[in-house]
Amino acid sequence: MEYMDLEMLRAGVEEAAAAGADARARGAGLAVEALQVTRLAAMRPDGHPGLYTRAFPFAEGTRDRMPNDCVHWCLPGPIDTWNEILLQVVKRWADGVGSDASSPSP
């Protein structure tokens, strides 16, 4: 992963951990979990983000071929996979199976 992608992932993991710690400290009675899909998406040829995830995608000119943002255009695809994983997590919660929300990993 490139530097900025790793930084955004790190920030997301830190925020999820902080939200979980805050909920526990306040006795909110809920768990905070983050669904980590970065590595999963990286394994799929259609799981990459497109050029519009960059602030200035055409700052260095244009190329003959520009990648499509497959998160939006290649459905069914990565988002469907994430939804299936999320559904299984929700089912696990409904069945009363706990989680260790205190140790998210990047």
One Martini backbone bead per residue (centre of mass of N, CA, C, O) as a GRO file, in nm:
protein
  106
    1MET     BB    1   0.100   0.034   0.016
    2GLU     BB    2   0.057   0.348   0.030
    3TYR     BB    3   0.107   0.597   0.240
    4MET     BB    4  -0.182   0.725   0.248
    5ASP     BB    5  -0.336   0.460   0.284
    6LEU     BB    6  -0.200   0.386   0.553
    7GLU     BB    7  -0.286   0.640   0.708
    8MET     BB    8  -0.592   0.599   0.680
    9LEU     BB    9  -0.599   0.326   0.816
   10ARG     BB   10  -0.475   0.410   1.084
   11ALA     BB   11  -0.689   0.621   1.156
   12GLY     BB   12  -0.932   0.427   1.158
   13VAL     BB   13  -0.829   0.237   1.379
   14GLU     BB   14  -0.795   0.451   1.598
   15GLU     BB   15  -1.093   0.549   1.602
   16ALA     BB   16  -1.222   0.279   1.674
   17ALA     BB   17  -1.070   0.240   1.940
   18ALA     BB   18  -1.163   0.507   2.072
   19ALA     BB   19  -1.467   0.451   2.059
   20GLY     BB   20  -1.457   0.194   2.231
   21ALA     BB   21  -1.328   0.319   2.483
   22ASP     BB   22  -1.548   0.529   2.530
   23ALA     BB   23  -1.787   0.335   2.562
   24ARG     BB   24  -1.670   0.183   2.804
   25ALA     BB   25  -1.623   0.430   2.995
   26ARG     BB   26  -1.947   0.504   2.978
   27GLY     BB   27  -2.123   0.243   2.974
   28ALA     BB   28  -2.287   0.184   2.691
   29GLY     BB   29  -2.317  -0.126   2.595
   30LEU     BB   30  -2.103  -0.130   2.350
   31ALA     BB   31  -1.959  -0.215   2.042
   32VAL     BB   32  -1.665  -0.147   1.848
   33GLU     BB   33  -1.631  -0.200   1.497
   34ALA     BB   34  -1.415  -0.285   1.222
   35LEU     BB   35  -1.420  -0.338   0.881
   36GLN     BB   36  -1.160  -0.511   0.726
   37VAL     BB   37  -1.098  -0.457   0.356
   38THR     BB   38  -0.823  -0.393   0.229
   39ARG     BB   39  -0.699  -0.671   0.156
   40LEU     BB   40  -0.938  -0.781   0.005
   41ALA     BB   41  -0.946  -0.561  -0.217
   42ALA     BB   42  -0.648  -0.607  -0.318
   43MET     BB   43  -0.721  -0.905  -0.443
   44ARG     BB   44  -0.902  -0.749  -0.634
   45PRO     BB   45  -0.935  -0.620  -0.950
   46ASP     BB   46  -1.217  -0.453  -0.851
   47GLY     BB   47  -1.094  -0.313  -0.560
   48HIS     BB   48  -1.014  -0.047  -0.669
   49PRO     BB   49  -0.953   0.267  -0.680
   50GLY     BB   50  -0.985   0.555  -0.832
   51LEU     BB   51  -0.879   0.865  -0.947
   52TYR     BB   52  -1.090   1.028  -0.745
   53THR     BB   53  -0.912   0.986  -0.470
   54ARG     BB   54  -0.767   1.223  -0.573
   55ALA     BB   55  -0.739   1.556  -0.564
   56PHE     BB   56  -0.549   1.563  -0.852
   57PRO     BB   57  -0.575   1.353  -1.115
   58PHE     BB   58  -0.462   1.580  -1.355
   59ALA     BB   59  -0.185   1.722  -1.271
   60GLU     BB   60  -0.004   1.516  -1.476
   61GLY     BB   61  -0.216   1.461  -1.660
   62THR     BB   62  -0.295   1.234  -1.915
   63ARG     BB   63  -0.393   0.924  -2.012
   64ASP     BB   64  -0.501   0.690  -2.222
   65ARG     BB   65  -0.560   0.532  -1.951
   66MET     BB   66  -0.822   0.511  -1.712
   67PRO     BB   67  -0.932   0.419  -1.423
   68ASN     BB   68  -1.184   0.278  -1.274
   69ASP     BB   69  -1.432   0.295  -1.024
   70CYS     BB   70  -1.520  -0.012  -0.899
   71VAL     BB   71  -1.690   0.056  -0.650
   72HIS     BB   72  -1.918   0.177  -0.861
   73TRP     BB   73  -1.908  -0.015  -1.149
   74CYS     BB   74  -1.860  -0.350  -1.056
   75LEU     BB   75  -2.132  -0.453  -1.003
   76PRO     BB   76  -2.074  -0.705  -0.863
   77GLY     BB   77  -1.853  -0.684  -0.568
   78PRO     BB   78  -1.692  -0.563  -0.306
   79ILE     BB   79  -1.946  -0.456  -0.157
   80ASP     BB   80  -2.089  -0.728  -0.148
   81THR     BB   81  -1.878  -0.864   0.028
   82TRP     BB   82  -1.903  -0.673   0.269
   83ASN     BB   83  -2.203  -0.729   0.320
   84GLU     BB   84  -2.168  -1.029   0.387
   85ILE     BB   85  -1.985  -0.988   0.627
   86LEU     BB   86  -2.173  -0.804   0.789
   87LEU     BB   87  -2.402  -1.006   0.814
   88GLN     BB   88  -2.239  -1.212   0.983
   89VAL     BB   89  -2.185  -1.023   1.218
   90VAL     BB   90  -2.480  -0.968   1.293
   91LYS     BB   91  -2.552  -1.263   1.343
   92ARG     BB   92  -2.351  -1.302   1.572
   93TRP     BB   93  -2.479  -1.097   1.759
   94ALA     BB   94  -2.765  -1.230   1.765
   95ASP     BB   95  -2.626  -1.502   1.893
   96GLY     BB   96  -2.414  -1.386   2.121
   97VAL     BB   97  -2.142  -1.335   1.991
   98GLY     BB   98  -1.856  -1.215   2.063
   99SER     BB   99  -1.602  -0.957   2.091
  100ASP     BB  100  -1.276  -0.794   2.022
  101ALA     BB  101  -1.275  -0.448   2.022
  102SER     BB  102  -0.983  -0.379   2.163
  103SER     BB  103  -0.819  -0.523   1.892
  104PRO     BB  104  -0.750  -0.374   1.635
  105SER     BB  105  -0.637  -0.439   1.297
  106PRO     BB  106  -0.463  -0.346   1.000
   0.00000   0.00000   0.00000
